[in-house]
Amino acid sequence: MRVLFLGDVVGPVGLQSLESLLPALKERLSPHLVIVNGENASKGRGLTRADYNRIKAAGADVITLGNHFLDKKQISSFIDDCPDLLRPLNSADYEKGRGLGVYQTALGPVAVASILLPAFVNNKVNNPFEVFEKALVDLPSIRIVDLHGESTSEKQLFFHYFRGRCSAILGTHTHVMTADAEIKEGTAFMADVGMCGADDSIIGVDPQSVINRLIKQDGTYFHCPEDGIGLVCGAYLEIEEDGKASRIIPFRFRDNKEIAYEPLPNHIPA
């Protein structure tokens, strides 16, 4: 089974970049399932119904969320009607929607879960290890987790605890792609797959607004650029029938052009 997993869509540039590139990626890779994190799609925080529709129209089969899932309050008016929209499974004090779904593909069912880790976030969450342990019962063999969290070590802890019992555990939230893609005991892992957002930004946010707020402390609010060159980042997975991942390939596109890093030289003269 081939799966495309795309990182946090951030603001207008992220949406535009996803709409521009995802159809071509699907034609090139013929994925059986496309998962997109949409928690920052609507002006950088939360998800509106209109932007949910845009991500679906671009080609997403499943949209996952994270710590900002309630930042656009209107989500509570439509999340129950969208089985392909996943808020964190371990959210506390919120009962609308769902955090785990089983989705039918041409090659059989796939379970997708959204998990929010507690370190450095303000959300009320239940223990992610206990919640997901209970959720594993009676799931199909192919299991993919969007692991939304700030701490890379916390993500590694979750991976090592559940490795061998999931097909893939892929990190979102920091918007910065990590260089740690690996497969252990059939579980693919990457601490953060990166973002879909403005290239000239600080994790998708206009740099000057961040400078003004954090350095000049002028009370400016963060905002996302309305236009500009976009990045699209994520991971491509190949998963066997028994649920074991056999391949993970991180990908990164700038302005719809694939970024290929040059290999290191074999020999540098003294």
C-alpha positions in Angstrom: 0.0 0.0 0.0 1.2 3.5 -0.9 0.4 6.4 1.5 1.1 10.1 1.2 1.3 12.0 4.5 1.6 15.8 4.3 2.6 18.1 7.2 0.7 21.0 8.7 -1.0 23.2 6.1 -0.3 26.8 7.3 -2.3 29.7 6.1 -3.2 30.9 2.6 0.2 30.0 1.1 0.0 26.5 2.5 -3.5 26.0 1.1 -2.5 27.4 -2.3 0.7 25.2 -2.4 -1.3 22.1 -1.5 -3.9 22.8 -4.2 -1.2 23.3 -6.7 1.0 20.3 -6.0 -1.1 17.5 -4.5 -2.9 16.5 -7.7 0.4 16.1 -9.5 1.9 14.1 -6.6 -1.1 11.8 -6.7 -0.7 11.3 -10.4 3.0 10.6 -10.0 2.8 8.2 -6.9 -0.7 6.7 -7.2 -1.3 6.6 -3.4 -4.0 4.5 -2.0 -4.5 7.0 0.9 -3.6 10.7 1.3 -3.5 12.1 4.9 -3.1 15.9 5.4 -2.7 17.8 8.7 -5.0 20.8 8.5 -4.9 22.3 11.9 -3.3 25.5 10.9 -4.9 25.9 7.5 -7.2 28.8 8.3 -5.0 31.9 8.7 -2.6 29.9 10.7 -4.8 28.6 13.5 -7.7 26.2 13.3 -9.8 25.0 10.4 -13.0 26.4 8.9 -15.5 24.5 6.9 -14.5 26.3 3.7 -10.8 25.4 4.2 -11.8 21.8 5.1 -13.5 21.7 1.7 -10.5 23.1 -0.1 -8.2 20.5 1.4 -10.6 17.7 0.5 -11.0 19.1 -3.1 -7.2 19.2 -3.4 -7.1 15.4 -2.9 -6.9 14.6 0.8 -8.7 11.4 2.0 -8.2 12.1 5.7 -7.5 15.4 7.5 -5.9 15.4 10.9 -5.8 18.2 13.5 -3.8 19.1 16.6 -3.6 21.5 19.5 -5.3 24.3 17.5 -8.3 22.3 16.5 -10.7 24.4 18.5 -9.2 27.8 17.5 -12.0 28.3 14.9 -15.0 27.7 17.0 -17.2 26.9 14.0 -15.5 23.4 13.8 -17.9 22.2 16.5 -20.8 22.8 14.1 -19.5 20.4 11.4 -16.9 18.0 12.8 -19.6 15.4 13.6 -20.6 15.3 10.0 -17.1 14.7 8.7 -15.8 11.1 9.5 -12.6 11.9 7.5 -11.7 14.8 9.9 -9.8 13.7 13.0 -9.2 15.8 16.1 -6.8 14.5 18.8 -8.1 11.1 20.1 -6.9 11.9 23.6 -8.6 15.3 23.9 -10.1 15.9 27.3 -13.5 17.6 27.9 -14.4 17.5 24.2 -16.7 14.8 22.9 -17.6 16.0 19.4 -16.0 14.4 16.4 -13.5 11.5 16.5 -9.8 10.9 16.9 -9.6 7.6 15.1 -11.1 6.3 11.9 -10.9 3.2 9.7 -10.9 4.1 6.0 -11.5 1.7 3.1 -8.9 1.7 0.3 -8.5 -0.4 -2.9 -6.2 -2.6 -0.8 -8.2 -2.9 2.3 -8.9 -0.9 5.5 -6.5 1.5 7.1 -6.7 2.9 10.7 -5.7 6.5 11.1 -5.3 8.1 14.6 -4.5 11.7 15.7 -2.7 11.9 19.0 -1.7 15.0 20.9 1.3 14.9 23.2 1.2 17.0 26.4 4.6 18.6 26.7 4.6 22.4 26.1 0.9 22.6 25.0 -1.9 24.2 26.9 -4.6 21.7 25.9 -6.3 19.4 28.3 -5.4 15.9 27.2 -5.7 12.4 28.5 -2.7 10.2 28.8 -1.8 9.5 25.2 -0.2 6.1 25.9 -3.2 4.8 27.8 -5.7 6.1 25.3 -3.9 4.7 22.3 -3.2 1.4 24.0 -7.0 0.9 24.4 -7.6 2.0 20.8 -5.3 -0.6 19.3 -7.8 -3.4 20.1 -9.6 -4.7 16.9 -7.9 -2.3 14.5 -6.9 -3.5 11.0 -3.2 -4.4 10.5 -2.3 -1.1 8.8 -2.2 1.6 11.4 -1.0 5.2 10.9 -0.6 7.8 13.7 -0.3 11.6 13.3 1.7 12.3 16.4 1.2 16.0 17.2 3.7 17.4 19.7 6.4 19.9 20.5 9.1 17.6 22.0 11.1 15.3 19.7 12.1 13.1 22.6 8.5 12.7 23.6 7.7 11.6 20.1 10.6 9.1 20.2 9.3 7.7 23.4 5.9 7.1 21.8 7.6 5.5 18.8 9.7 3.1 20.9 6.7 2.2 23.1 4.4 1.4 20.1 6.9 0.3 17.5 6.0 -3.0 16.0 2.3 -2.3 16.6 1.8 0.5 14.1 2.7 0.9 10.4 3.8 4.5 10.8 4.1 7.1 13.5 4.7 10.5 11.9 5.2 13.7 13.8 3.6 17.1 13.1 3.3 20.5 14.9 6.8 22.0 14.8 6.6 22.6 11.1 10.3 21.9 10.7 11.3 18.7 8.9 13.6 16.4 10.9 16.3 14.2 9.4 15.5 11.1 11.4 13.2 9.0 9.1 13.6 5.3 9.9 11.9 2.0 10.2 12.2 -0.3 13.2 10.2 -3.5 13.6 8.0 -2.6 10.7 7.1 0.9 12.1 8.1 3.9 10.1 8.9 7.0 12.1 9.8 10.6 11.6 9.7 13.2 14.4 8.3 15.9 12.1 7.4 15.7 8.4 7.5 19.5 8.0 4.8 21.9 6.7 3.0 23.2 3.7 3.4 26.9 4.0 5.3 30.0 3.0 9.0 29.4 2.3 10.0 32.9 3.5 8.5 32.5 7.0 9.1 31.4 10.5 7.1 28.1 10.6 4.6 29.6 8.2 4.3 32.9 9.9 5.4 36.3 8.5 8.9 36.8 10.0 8.5 40.6 10.6 5.4 40.0 12.7 7.4 37.5 14.8 10.3 40.0 15.2 7.9 42.8 16.1 6.1 40.7 18.7 9.0 38.8 20.3 11.9 41.2 20.0 10.4 44.6 19.7 7.5 43.6 21.9 5.2 46.0 20.2 2.0 43.9 20.7 1.8 42.9 17.0 -0.1 39.6 16.4 1.5 36.9 14.4 0.0 36.6 10.9 0.6 34.4 7.9 1.7 35.8 4.5 -1.1 36.0 1.9 1.1 35.1 -1.0 4.7 34.0 -1.9 6.7 30.9 -2.7 5.4 27.8 -1.0 6.9 24.7 0.6 5.2 21.3 0.5 6.7 18.8 2.9 5.7 15.3 3.9 6.5 11.6 3.7 5.8 8.8 1.3 5.2 5.4 2.7 5.0 1.8 1.4 3.3 -0.6 3.7 3.0 -4.4 3.3 -0.2 -6.4 3.6 0.7 -7.4 7.2 0.9 -3.8 8.3 4.7 -3.6 8.3 6.2 -0.5 6.7 8.9 -1.3 4.1 9.8 2.2 2.9 9.6 5.8 4.1 10.8 8.7 1.9 10.6 12.3 3.1 9.9 14.8 0.4 10.2 18.6 0.1 9.0 20.8 -2.7 9.7 24.5 -3.1 7.5 26.4 -5.6 6.5 22.9 -7.0 10.1 22.0 -7.6 11.5 18.9 -5.8 14.5 19.8 -3.6 17.3 17.4 -4.2 20.3 17.7 -1.9 23.7 17.1 -3.4 25.6 14.1 -2.1 28.6 14.6 0.2 31.9 14.5 -1.6 33.8 11.2 -1.4 37.1 12.8 -0.7 38.3 16.2 0.3 42.0 16.9 -0.3 44.0 17.8 2.8 
